[in-house]
Amino acid sequence: MEKATNLKKWLSAMLGVIISLLGFSSCDEHADMYGSPYTEFELKGSVTDTDGNPVENASITIKQKYEHGDLAGQYMPVYSWDPTNGDKRKGSFTNVRGEYVLAASPYLDEIRVICTPENTDLAADSTDIQVTYTKKKGKKDDWYEGSYEGVVNFVLKKK
């Protein structure tokens, strides 16, 4: 009985070593099993009302459309921030000229850009866009998907 217990302990230890070695071998510089794609993403634009007046302090957020699993077809929030103000609060807000800049780092494919004005006399608006990335020359990184710079302008209607 004691021999069987010792044999089980020995086999368990050997299997643990083998599994550990397999894990380390998949993490070499050529392996692409672990990690997440990342990008340089920047969206900018302006928000005005139908009279052409800039809309100040409108919230700009983005959501990503999921293609697979239980969330297929749904848009879920994406962490994004205003790179010009340094506080990395979620989303971005328009300035006094109605302009905004929004940055994000995950790989985004199909997104919904949502504009929600602080002024409750104006209706919120959104638009869906397909994101196309451009690779930088000389950038060799298996997880780097490229950079995206886009412009989305909103003209908000009165309620």
Backbone as JSON Lines, residues from 0, in Angstrom:
{"i":0,"aa":"M","n":[0.82,-1.2,0.0],"ca":[0.0,0.0,0.0],"c":[0.86,1.26,0.0]}
{"i":1,"aa":"E","n":[1.94,1.21,0.8],"ca":[2.83,2.36,0.88],"c":[3.56,2.58,-0.44]}
{"i":2,"aa":"K","n":[3.91,1.47,-1.16],"ca":[4.57,1.6,-2.46],"c":[3.66,2.3,-3.46]}
{"i":3,"aa":"A","n":[2.37,1.96,-3.44],"ca":[1.4,2.58,-4.36],"c":[1.29,4.08,-4.09]}
{"i":4,"aa":"T","n":[1.25,4.48,-2.83],"ca":[1.17,5.89,-2.46],"c":[2.42,6.63,-2.9]}
{"i":5,"aa":"N","n":[3.59,6.04,-2.69],"ca":[4.84,6.67,-3.13],"c":[4.89,6.79,-4.64]}
{"i":6,"aa":"L","n":[4.39,5.78,-5.35],"ca":[4.37,5.82,-6.82],"c":[3.46,6.94,-7.31]}
{"i":7,"aa":"K","n":[2.31,7.1,-6.67],"ca":[1.37,8.17,-7.05],"c":[2.0,9.54,-6.82]}
{"i":8,"aa":"K","n":[2.69,9.71,-5.7],"ca":[3.35,10.98,-5.41],"c":[4.43,11.27,-6.44]}
{"i":9,"aa":"W","n":[5.2,10.26,-6.78],"ca":[6.28,10.41,-7.75],"c":[5.71,10.78,-9.13]}
{"i":10,"aa":"L","n":[4.65,10.07,-9.58],"ca":[4.02,10.37,-10.87],"c":[3.42,11.77,-10.88]}
{"i":11,"aa":"S","n":[2.79,12.16,-9.79],"ca":[2.21,13.5,-9.71],"c":[3.3,14.57,-9.84]}
{"i":12,"aa":"A","n":[4.41,14.35,-9.16],"ca":[5.52,15.29,-9.22],"c":[6.09,15.37,-10.64]}
{"i":13,"aa":"M","n":[6.26,14.24,-11.29],"ca":[6.79,14.21,-12.66],"c":[5.84,14.89,-13.64]}
{"i":14,"aa":"L","n":[4.54,14.64,-13.52],"ca":[3.57,15.3,-14.38],"c":[3.57,16.81,-14.16]}
{"i":15,"aa":"G","n":[3.72,17.23,-12.91],"ca":[3.81,18.66,-12.62],"c":[5.0,19.31,-13.29]}
{"i":16,"aa":"V","n":[6.16,18.63,-13.26],"ca":[7.37,19.14,-13.91],"c":[7.16,19.23,-15.42]}
{"i":17,"aa":"I","n":[6.59,18.2,-16.01],"ca":[6.36,18.18,-17.47],"c":[5.41,19.3,-17.88]}
{"i":18,"aa":"I","n":[4.32,19.46,-17.15],"ca":[3.36,20.52,-17.48],"c":[4.01,21.9,-17.34]}
{"i":19,"aa":"S","n":[4.83,22.08,-16.31],"ca":[5.53,23.35,-16.13],"c":[6.46,23.64,-17.3]}
{"i":20,"aa":"L","n":[7.19,22.64,-17.74],"ca":[8.11,22.81,-18.87],"c":[7.34,23.15,-20.14]}
{"i":21,"aa":"L","n":[6.21,22.53,-20.36],"ca":[5.4,22.85,-21.53],"c":[4.92,24.3,-21.47]}
{"i":22,"aa":"G","n":[4.53,24.75,-20.3],"ca":[4.09,26.14,-20.14],"c":[5.2,27.13,-20.45]}
{"i":23,"aa":"F","n":[6.42,26.87,-19.94],"ca":[7.54,27.76,-20.2],"c":[7.92,27.76,-21.68]}
{"i":24,"aa":"S","n":[7.85,26.6,-22.32],"ca":[8.26,26.54,-23.72],"c":[7.29,27.3,-24.62]}
{"i":25,"aa":"S","n":[6.05,27.47,-24.2],"ca":[5.09,28.21,-25.03],"c":[5.23,29.71,-24.86]}
{"i":26,"aa":"C","n":[6.1,30.15,-23.96],"ca":[6.26,31.58,-23.7],"c":[7.54,32.15,-24.3]}
{"i":27,"aa":"D","n":[8.16,31.46,-25.26],"ca":[9.38,32.02,-25.83],"c":[9.04,33.17,-26.78]}
{"i":28,"aa":"E","n":[10.04,33.79,-27.36],"ca":[9.82,34.99,-28.16],"c":[9.02,34.73,-29.43]}
{"i":29,"aa":"H","n":[8.9,33.51,-29.88],"ca":[8.17,33.22,-31.11],"c":[6.77,32.71,-30.84]}
{"i":30,"aa":"A","n":[6.43,32.47,-29.6],"ca":[5.1,31.95,-29.27],"c":[4.09,33.09,-29.27]}
{"i":31,"aa":"D","n":[2.9,32.81,-29.77],"ca":[1.86,33.83,-29.73],"c":[0.6,33.31,-29.05]}
{"i":32,"aa":"M","n":[0.8,32.44,-28.06],"ca":[-0.31,31.83,-27.37],"c":[-0.89,32.76,-26.3]}
{"i":33,"aa":"Y","n":[-0.06,33.62,-25.71],"ca":[-0.5,34.48,-24.63],"c":[-0.45,35.93,-25.06]}
{"i":34,"aa":"G","n":[-1.35,36.73,-24.5],"ca":[-1.33,38.16,-24.77],"c":[-2.63,38.64,-25.36]}
{"i":35,"aa":"S","n":[-2.71,39.94,-25.56],"ca":[-3.9,40.56,-26.13],"c":[-3.46,41.56,-27.18]}
{"i":36,"aa":"P","n":[-4.2,41.63,-28.28],"ca":[-3.86,42.63,-29.28],"c":[-4.05,44.04,-28.72]}
{"i":37,"aa":"Y","n":[-3.2,44.97,-29.12],"ca":[-3.35,46.34,-28.69],"c":[-3.15,47.27,-29.88]}
{"i":38,"aa":"T","n":[-3.62,48.49,-29.72],"ca":[-3.59,49.46,-30.8],"c":[-3.28,50.85,-30.26]}
{"i":39,"aa":"E","n":[-3.09,51.75,-31.17],"ca":[-3.07,53.18,-30.86],"c":[-4.35,53.72,-31.5]}
{"i":40,"aa":"F","n":[-5.32,54.09,-30.7],"ca":[-6.65,54.46,-31.17],"c":[-6.96,55.88,-30.75]}
{"i":41,"aa":"E","n":[-7.33,56.72,-31.72],"ca":[-7.73,58.09,-31.4],"c":[-8.89,58.49,-32.29]}
{"i":42,"aa":"L","n":[-9.91,58.98,-31.64],"ca":[-11.11,59.46,-32.33],"c":[-11.3,60.91,-31.91]}
{"i":43,"aa":"K","n":[-11.59,61.77,-32.86],"ca":[-11.83,63.17,-32.52],"c":[-12.96,63.7,-33.36]}
{"i":44,"aa":"G","n":[-13.44,64.84,-32.99],"ca":[-14.53,65.44,-33.76],"c":[-15.11,66.63,-33.03]}
{"i":45,"aa":"S","n":[-16.32,66.98,-33.46],"ca":[-16.99,68.13,-32.85],"c":[-18.47,67.82,-32.69]}
{"i":46,"aa":"V","n":[-19.09,68.59,-31.81],"ca":[-20.53,68.46,-31.57],"c":[-21.12,69.86,-31.66]}
{"i":47,"aa":"T","n":[-22.11,70.01,-32.53],"ca":[-22.83,71.27,-32.67],"c":[-24.33,70.99,-32.63]}
{"i":48,"aa":"D","n":[-25.11,72.05,-32.46],"ca":[-26.55,71.9,-32.59],"c":[-26.93,72.21,-34.03]}
{"i":49,"aa":"T","n":[-28.21,72.13,-34.36],"ca":[-28.65,72.34,-35.76],"c":[-28.44,73.78,-36.23]}
{"i":50,"aa":"D","n":[-28.25,74.72,-35.3],"ca":[-27.95,76.1,-35.67],"c":[-26.46,76.35,-35.87]}
{"i":51,"aa":"G","n":[-25.64,75.32,-35.65],"ca":[-24.2,75.45,-35.82],"c":[-23.46,75.88,-34.58]}
{"i":52,"aa":"N","n":[-24.14,76.01,-33.45],"ca":[-23.51,76.41,-32.2],"c":[-22.78,75.22,-31.57]}
{"i":53,"aa":"P","n":[-21.57,75.43,-31.05],"ca":[-20.86,74.33,-30.39],"c":[-21.61,73.88,-29.13]}
{"i":54,"aa":"V","n":[-21.58,72.58,-28.89],"ca":[-22.22,72.02,-27.7],"c":[-21.12,71.66,-26.7]}
{"i":55,"aa":"E","n":[-21.09,72.39,-25.6],"ca":[-20.06,72.18,-24.57],"c":[-20.49,71.09,-23.59]}
{"i":56,"aa":"N","n":[-19.52,70.34,-23.1],"ca":[-19.69,69.35,-22.04],"c":[-20.58,68.16,-22.44]}
{"i":57,"aa":"A","n":[-20.62,67.86,-23.72],"ca":[-21.33,66.65,-24.17],"c":[-20.41,65.45,-23.92]}
{"i":58,"aa":"S","n":[-20.98,64.37,-23.43],"ca":[-20.21,63.15,-23.14],"c":[-20.07,62.32,-24.42]}
{"i":59,"aa":"I","n":[-18.83,61.89,-24.7],"ca":[-18.56,61.03,-25.85],"c":[-18.02,59.71,-25.3]}
{"i":60,"aa":"T","n":[-18.69,58.62,-25.6],"ca":[-18.26,57.29,-25.17],"c":[-18.31,56.33,-26.36]}
{"i":61,"aa":"I","n":[-17.63,55.2,-26.21],"ca":[-17.67,54.19,-27.27],"c":[-18.04,52.83,-26.66]}
{"i":62,"aa":"K","n":[-18.68,52.02,-27.51],"ca":[-19.01,50.65,-27.14],"c":[-18.58,49.75,-28.29]}
{"i":63,"aa":"Q","n":[-18.14,48.55,-27.96],"ca":[-17.67,47.6,-28.96],"c":[-18.74,46.53,-29.2]}
{"i":64,"aa":"K","n":[-18.92,46.15,-30.45],"ca":[-19.88,45.1,-30.79],"c":[-19.21,43.74,-30.66]}
{"i":65,"aa":"Y","n":[-19.82,42.86,-29.89],"ca":[-19.31,41.5,-29.73],"c":[-19.88,40.61,-30.81]}
{"i":66,"aa":"E","n":[-19.04,39.73,-31.34],"ca":[-19.44,38.85,-32.44],"c":[-19.74,37.43,-32.01]}
{"i":67,"aa":"H","n":[-19.21,37.0,-30.86],"ca":[-19.32,35.59,-30.46],"c":[-19.88,35.45,-29.06]}
{"i":68,"aa":"G","n":[-20.31,34.24,-28.75],"ca":[-20.72,33.9,-27.39],"c":[-22.05,34.49,-26.99]}
{"i":69,"aa":"D","n":[-22.28,34.54,-25.69],"ca":[-23.55,35.02,-25.15],"c":[-23.8,36.49,-25.45]}
{"i":70,"aa":"L","n":[-22.75,37.26,-25.72],"ca":[-22.9,38.7,-25.96],"c":[-22.97,39.05,-27.44]}
{"i":71,"aa":"A","n":[-23.06,38.05,-28.31],"ca":[-23.07,38.29,-29.76],"c":[-24.15,39.31,-30.13]}
{"i":72,"aa":"G","n":[-23.75,40.3,-30.93],"ca":[-24.67,41.31,-31.41],"c":[-24.91,42.46,-30.44]}
{"i":73,"aa":"Q","n":[-24.37,42.38,-29.24],"ca":[-24.56,43.44,-28.25],"c":[-23.36,44.39,-28.23]}
{"i":74,"aa":"Y","n":[-23.63,45.62,-27.87],"ca":[-22.57,46.61,-27.72],"c":[-22.27,46.77,-26.23]}
{"i":75,"aa":"M","n":[-21.01,46.61,-25.87],"ca":[-20.59,46.7,-24.47],"c":[-19.59,47.86,-24.32]}
{"i":76,"aa":"P","n":[-19.61,48.56,-23.16],"ca":[-18.73,49.71,-22.95],"c":[-17.24,49.35,-23.08]}
{"i":77,"aa":"V","n":[-16.48,50.29,-23.59],"ca":[-15.03,50.16,-23.73],"c":[-14.39,51.28,-22.9]}
{"i":78,"aa":"Y","n":[-13.34,50.93,-22.15],"ca":[-12.63,51.96,-21.39],"c":[-11.91,52.87,-22.37]}
{"i":79,"aa":"S","n":[-12.23,54.14,-22.31],"ca":[-11.6,55.13,-23.17],"c":[-11.43,56.41,-22.35]}
{"i":80,"aa":"W","n":[-10.59,57.31,-22.83],"ca":[-10.28,58.52,-22.07],"c":[-9.92,59.65,-23.01]}
{"i":81,"aa":"D","n":[-9.86,60.85,-22.44],"ca":[-9.44,62.05,-23.16],"c":[-7.94,62.22,-22.96]}
{"i":82,"aa":"P","n":[-7.12,62.0,-23.99],"ca":[-5.67,62.09,-23.81],"c":[-5.15,63.51,-23.61]}
{"i":83,"aa":"T","n":[-6.0,64.51,-23.82],"ca":[-5.53,65.89,-23.7],"c":[-5.61,66.43,-22.28]}
{"i":84,"aa":"N","n":[-6.37,65.76,-21.38],"ca":[-6.5,66.34,-20.04],"c":[-5.72,65.59,-18.98]}
{"i":85,"aa":"G","n":[-5.2,64.4,-19.28],"ca":[-4.3,63.7,-18.38],"c":[-4.92,62.96,-17.22]}
{"i":86,"aa":"D","n":[-6.24,63.11,-16.97],"ca":[-6.79,62.44,-15.79],"c":[-7.38,61.06,-16.11]}
{"i":87,"aa":"K","n":[-7.42,60.7,-17.34],"ca":[-7.88,59.38,-17.79],"c":[-9.26,59.0,-17.23]}
{"i":88,"aa":"R","n":[-10.13,60.01,-17.06],"ca":[-11.49,59.67,-16.67],"c":[-12.16,58.97,-17.84]}
{"i":89,"aa":"K","n":[-13.17,58.21,-17.55],"ca":[-13.8,57.41,-18.59],"c":[-14.51,58.31,-19.6]}
{"i":90,"aa":"G","n":[-14.28,58.02,-20.87],"ca":[-14.91,58.8,-21.92],"c":[-14.24,60.14,-22.11]}
{"i":91,"aa":"S","n":[-14.93,61.0,-22.81],"ca":[-14.41,62.33,-23.1],"c":[-15.58,63.3,-23.09]}
{"i":92,"aa":"F","n":[-15.27,64.57,-22.89],"ca":[-16.3,65.6,-22.9],"c":[-15.87,66.71,-23.85]}
{"i":93,"aa":"T","n":[-16.83,67.32,-24.52],"ca":[-16.5,68.4,-25.44],"c":[-16.08,69.65,-24.68]}
{"i":94,"aa":"N","n":[-15.21,70.41,-25.3],"ca":[-14.74,71.67,-24.71],"c":[-15.69,72.81,-25.12]}
{"i":95,"aa":"V","n":[-15.31,74.05,-24.84],"ca":[-16.17,75.2,-25.15],"c":[-16.39,75.37,-26.65]}
{"i":96,"aa":"R","n":[-15.49,74.84,-27.47],"ca":[-15.64,74.91,-28.93],"c":[-16.42,73.71,-29.47]}
{"i":97,"aa":"G","n":[-16.87,72.81,-28.57],"ca":[-17.62,71.63,-28.99],"c":[-16.73,70.52,-29.52]}
{"i":98,"aa":"E","n":[-15.42,70.59,-29.28],"ca":[-14.48,69.6,-29.8],"c":[-14.15,68.56,-28.74]}
{"i":99,"aa":"Y","n":[-13.82,67.34,-29.2],"ca":[-13.42,66.28,-28.27],"c":[-12.32,65.44,-28.89]}
{"i":100,"aa":"V","n":[-11.58,64.73,-28.02],"ca":[-10.59,63.74,-28.43],"c":[-10.79,62.55,-27.51]}
{"i":101,"aa":"L","n":[-10.79,61.35,-28.07],"ca":[-11.02,60.13,-27.31],"c":[-9.96,59.11,-27.68]}
{"i":102,"aa":"A","n":[-9.34,58.49,-26.69],"ca":[-8.32,57.47,-26.93],"c":[-8.74,56.16,-26.28]}
{"i":103,"aa":"A","n":[-8.24,55.05,-26.83],"ca":[-8.47,53.71,-26.26],"c":[-7.29,52.85,-26.66]}
{"i":104,"aa":"S","n":[-7.06,51.76,-25.94],"ca":[-5.92,50.91,-26.27],"c":[-6.28,49.5,-26.73]}
{"i":105,"aa":"P","n":[-7.46,48.95,-26.4],"ca":[-7.72,47.59,-26.88],"c":[-7.99,47.57,-28.37]}
{"i":106,"aa":"Y","n":[-7.92,46.39,-28.95],"ca":[-8.26,46.22,-30.36],"c":[-9.77,46.36,-30.5]}
{"i":107,"aa":"L","n":[-10.21,47.31,-31.3],"ca":[-11.63,47.54,-31.53],"c":[-11.93,47.31,-33.0]}
{"i":108,"aa":"D","n":[-13.05,46.7,-33.29],"ca":[-13.41,46.38,-34.66],"c":[-14.62,47.21,-35.09]}
{"i":109,"aa":"E","n":[-15.79,46.81,-34.67],"ca":[-16.99,47.58,-34.96],"c":[-17.42,48.26,-33.67]}
{"i":110,"aa":"I","n":[-17.54,49.58,-33.71],"ca":[-17.87,50.32,-32.49],"c":[-19.06,51.25,-32.72]}
{"i":111,"aa":"R","n":[-19.67,51.61,-31.61],"ca":[-20.73,52.62,-31.6],"c":[-20.19,53.81,-30.82]}
{"i":112,"aa":"V","n":[-20.23,54.99,-31.45],"ca":[-19.81,56.23,-30.81],"c":[-21.09,56.93,-30.35]}
{"i":113,"aa":"I","n":[-21.14,57.28,-29.06],"ca":[-22.36,57.82,-28.47],"c":[-22.08,59.22,-27.94]}
{"i":114,"aa":"C","n":[-22.94,60.15,-28.31],"ca":[-22.85,61.54,-27.85],"c":[-24.08,61.83,-27.0]}
{"i":115,"aa":"T","n":[-23.84,62.2,-25.74],"ca":[-24.92,62.52,-24.81],"c":[-24.7,63.95,-24.3]}
{"i":116,"aa":"P","n":[-25.55,64.88,-24.72],"ca":[-25.34,66.27,-24.32],"c":[-25.75,66.51,-22.87]}
{"i":117,"aa":"E","n":[-25.06,67.45,-22.23],"ca":[-25.44,67.86,-20.88],"c":[-26.76,68.66,-20.93]}
{"i":118,"aa":"N","n":[-26.92,69.41,-22.01],"ca":[-28.13,70.2,-22.22],"c":[-29.29,69.27,-22.54]}
{"i":119,"aa":"T","n":[-30.26,69.18,-21.66],"ca":[-31.38,68.24,-21.84],"c":[-32.36,68.68,-22.92]}
{"i":120,"aa":"D","n":[-32.18,69.87,-23.49],"ca":[-33.03,70.31,-24.6],"c":[-32.59,69.68,-25.92]}
{"i":121,"aa":"L","n":[-31.39,69.08,-25.93],"ca":[-30.85,68.44,-27.13],"c":[-30.95,66.92,-27.01]}
{"i":122,"aa":"A","n":[-31.21,66.27,-28.13],"ca":[-31.32,64.8,-28.16],"c":[-29.94,64.17,-28.31]}
{"i":123,"aa":"A","n":[-29.75,63.05,-27.64],"ca":[-28.5,62.29,-27.79],"c":[-28.46,61.69,-29.2]}
{"i":124,"aa":"D","n":[-27.26,61.3,-29.63],"ca":[-27.08,60.71,-30.96],"c":[-25.97,59.68,-30.9]}
{"i":125,"aa":"S","n":[-25.97,58.78,-31.85],"ca":[-24.9,57.78,-31.94],"c":[-24.7,57.38,-33.39]}
{"i":126,"aa":"T","n":[-23.54,56.81,-33.66],"ca":[-23.24,56.29,-34.99],"c":[-22.35,55.07,-34.85]}
{"i":127,"aa":"D","n":[-22.51,54.12,-35.77],"ca":[-21.67,52.92,-35.78],"c":[-20.6,53.09,-36.85]}
{"i":128,"aa":"I","n":[-19.37,52.7,-36.5],"ca":[-18.28,52.76,-37.47],"c":[-17.47,51.47,-37.44]}
{"i":129,"aa":"Q","n":[-16.92,51.13,-38.59],"ca":[-16.0,50.0,-38.73],"c":[-14.59,50.57,-38.65]}
{"i":130,"aa":"V","n":[-13.79,50.04,-37.75],"ca":[-12.44,50.56,-37.52],"c":[-11.45,49.82,-38.41]}
{"i":131,"aa":"T","n":[-10.62,50.58,-39.15],"ca":[-9.58,50.0,-39.99],"c":[-8.24,50.54,-39.51]}
{"i":132,"aa":"Y","n":[-7.33,49.64,-39.19],"ca":[-6.04,50.01,-38.63],"c":[-4.96,50.07,-39.7]}
{"i":133,"aa":"T","n":[-3.98,50.93,-39.45],"ca":[-2.81,51.06,-40.32],"c":[-1.59,50.65,-39.51]}
{"i":134,"aa":"K","n":[-0.82,49.69,-40.03],"ca":[0.41,49.26,-39.35],"c":[1.5,50.28,-39.59]}
{"i":135,"aa":"K","n":[2.31,50.51,-38.55],"ca":[3.45,51.41,-38.71],"c":[4.6,50.63,-39.33]}
{"i":136,"aa":"K","n":[5.29,51.25,-40.27],"ca":[6.45,50.61,-40.9],"c":[7.53,50.38,-39.87]}
{"i":137,"aa":"G","n":[8.11,49.21,-39.9],"ca":[9.21,48.88,-39.02],"c":[8.79,48.43,-37.63]}
{"i":138,"aa":"K","n":[7.51,48.46,-37.32],"ca":[7.03,48.04,-35.99],"c":[6.78,46.55,-36.04]}
{"i":139,"aa":"K","n":[7.68,45.76,-35.43],"ca":[7.53,44.3,-35.41],"c":[7.11,43.87,-34.02]}
{"i":140,"aa":"D","n":[5.83,43.6,-33.9],"ca":[5.27,43.15,-32.64],"c":[4.04,42.32,-32.99]}
{"i":141,"aa":"D","n":[4.04,41.07,-32.59],"ca":[2.94,40.18,-32.96],"c":[1.58,40.64,-32.46]}
{"i":142,"aa":"W","n":[1.55,41.4,-31.36],"ca":[0.27,41.81,-30.79],"c":[-0.15,43.2,-31.21]}
{"i":143,"aa":"Y","n":[0.73,43.95,-31.87],"ca":[0.39,45.3,-32.29],"c":[-0.46,45.25,-33.55]}
{"i":144,"aa":"E","n":[-1.68,45.74,-33.46],"ca":[-2.62,45.69,-34.59],"c":[-2.56,46.93,-35.46]}
{"i":145,"aa":"G","n":[-1.89,47.98,-34.99],"ca":[-1.77,49.19,-35.8],"c":[-2.4,50.38,-35.11]}
{"i":146,"aa":"S","n":[-2.49,51.48,-35.88],"ca":[-3.07,52.7,-35.32],"c":[-4.31,53.09,-36.09]}
{"i":147,"aa":"Y","n":[-5.18,53.82,-35.4],"ca":[-6.42,54.3,-36.02],"c":[-6.64,55.73,-35.59]}
{"i":148,"aa":"E","n":[-6.91,56.58,-36.57],"ca":[-7.31,57.95,-36.29],"c":[-8.57,58.21,-37.09]}
{"i":149,"aa":"G","n":[-9.62,58.57,-36.39],"ca":[-10.9,58.81,-37.07],"c":[-11.54,60.11,-36.6]}
{"i":150,"aa":"V","n":[-12.51,60.56,-37.38],"ca":[-13.24,61.78,-37.07],"c":[-14.73,61.47,-37.12]}
{"i":151,"aa":"V","n":[-15.43,61.8,-36.04],"ca":[-16.88,61.68,-36.0],"c":[-17.43,63.0,-35.47]}
{"i":152,"aa":"N","n":[-18.21,63.67,-36.3],"ca":[-18.85,64.93,-35.93],"c":[-20.34,64.67,-35.71]}
{"i":153,"aa":"F","n":[-20.89,65.29,-34.69],"ca":[-22.31,65.15,-34.38],"c":[-23.01,66.5,-34.55]}
{"i":154,"aa":"V","n":[-24.21,66.48,-35.11],"ca":[-25.11,67.64,-35.15],"c":[-26.35,67.19,-34.38]}
{"i":155,"aa":"L","n":[-26.53,67.77,-33.2],"ca":[-27.62,67.34,-32.32],"c":[-28.88,68.15,-32.58]}
{"i":156,"aa":"K","n":[-29.98,67.42,-32.65],"ca":[-31.3,68.04,-32.87],"c":[-31.93,68.42,-31.54]}
{"i":157,"aa":"K","n":[-32.77,69.43,-31.58],"ca":[-33.53,69.81,-30.4],"c":[-34.65,68.8,-30.19]}
{"i":158,"aa":"K","n":[-34.99,68.54,-28.93],"ca":[-36.07,67.59,-28.62],"c":[-37.42,68.16,-28.97]}
